[in-house]
Amino acid sequence: MKLYNVKLLTITCEILAQKNIIEILKNHEITGYTSYEVEGNGARGLRGQGLQTEKNVKVEVIMREEKLSDVIEEISQTLFADFAIVLYVSDVGVLRTEKF
Amino acid sequence: MDILQLIQSNLLTPIILFFLFGIIAARIKSDLKIPEAISEFLPIYLLAAIGLHGGIEMRNTGFENMLIPMLVAIGLSLLFTLNHYQILRRLGKFNIFDSYALASTYGAVGAVTFSVGLSFLKNQGVSSEGYLAAILAVLEPVAFIMAIFLTNVAVSKQIRAKKQSFTNDDTSDIEMGIQGTKTKLSQVLHESITGKAIVILLGSIVIGYIIGESGFDSISIVFDEMFTGAIVIFMIEMGIIAGQRLDDIKKVGIFLTAFAIIMPTFNGIIGVLVATAMGLSLGGAVMFGLLLASASFIAAPAVLRHAIPQANPSLYITSALGITFPYNIIVLLPIMFAISTLVHSEGSIDLFNYIIKGLI
């Protein structure tokens, strides 16, 4: 079966930044994403413990390469300074490219 | 001395002991933890119980006498928030964002502190006015909304000043900024009013009002008799979270530590005296003072992280939860109770005299 190349954008961030990210995705007409709660350690210390609002989430979004740079530019400009965020991009293959 | 004795006996109540126990458990790095679903459920339960009681009380007493205390509470809360800001900005040299975030955290109310206060009064055999639950609901968003509004005004002023220094006549950016500010503010307003704390509180007040004393009988075993027990379980969780943050207190600094103790004391005592002057009962004055003394640590991060993301959350969470909350429930509550007893035991109200007495 043929696999089509698309990009997987993975964002690990504090739970309160999730809404902002989804908002940005929506602005770029991306509605599909997957998110789950995670724990870990990083520049802002152990995360995922304590109060409900201090949890971390991981948001995964598959998108075409054309949209990618605009999306990550907006995320980095608006959120990097104020929120705990790690963002990376990987190449993935999908079967039904029309879904993304 | 009377106050010391009260503090001492308060220290040995299950609520405080379990809170201290939670701190110890966190310090010895125990894996003790309240399951997440329960620690999420308990605030909802506590607010429902507070709301039901408030609603039933309001059915008995009516709405009329609630209006003035509510307006006074809103006025004081706004005044205190401005006062906090001036102190933090001028004396504490905090940046504008941290100043507003901290000012509103301390201007807002703490629902958990409120629950502990109710059970403290129950322990002392004193009741309080039910409509205070409604004031709790109304007061919750007030301080945030003002701080966020003022932050936005300050930021757009800065942008304007910068633009003018370049003598650039293109003002579209500024207008966009102001537009953004407006939507941000209405969003915050919407979010804080539809937030779970206010929704469950107001919903329970309405239901309590409808069912009245007779309808409450069938559920009182859950919402009355279990109330203090539920707080105790929640206090373990609060203790653990506070204990985990104990190291952060060093980062908070001496100024903010002092602020986190002095401001609630000042606000609380003013609250007790004002409430007494308005004719609230002994217990009601304590709860009114506690409303003004308490700082928000559950609602604050959720609201402020979006509205003032530039502010450092560990400052306002640590100072509110790690310093002010324990101080309020262990030390300030008995102090306010003693002051309220004092001002209620004598006939006339001589505010100045009482403040002097209160400080001694």
HADDOCK unambig.tbl for C-alpha pairs under 7 A between the chains (distance, minus, plus):
assign (segid A and resid 16 and name CA) (segid B and resid 302 and name CA) 6.96 0.50 0.50
assign (segid A and resid 16 and name CA) (segid B and resid 305 and name CA) 6.84 0.50 0.50
assign (segid A and resid 50 and name CA) (segid B and resid 241 and name CA) 5.37 0.50 0.50
assign (segid A and resid 53 and name CA) (segid B and resid 301 and name CA) 6.78 0.50 0.50
assign (segid A and resid 53 and name CA) (segid B and resid 302 and name CA) 6.19 0.50 0.50
assign (segid A and resid 82 and name CA) (segid B and resid 309 and name CA) 5.70 0.50 0.50
assign (segid A and resid 82 and name CA) (segid B and resid 310 and name CA) 5.44 0.50 0.50
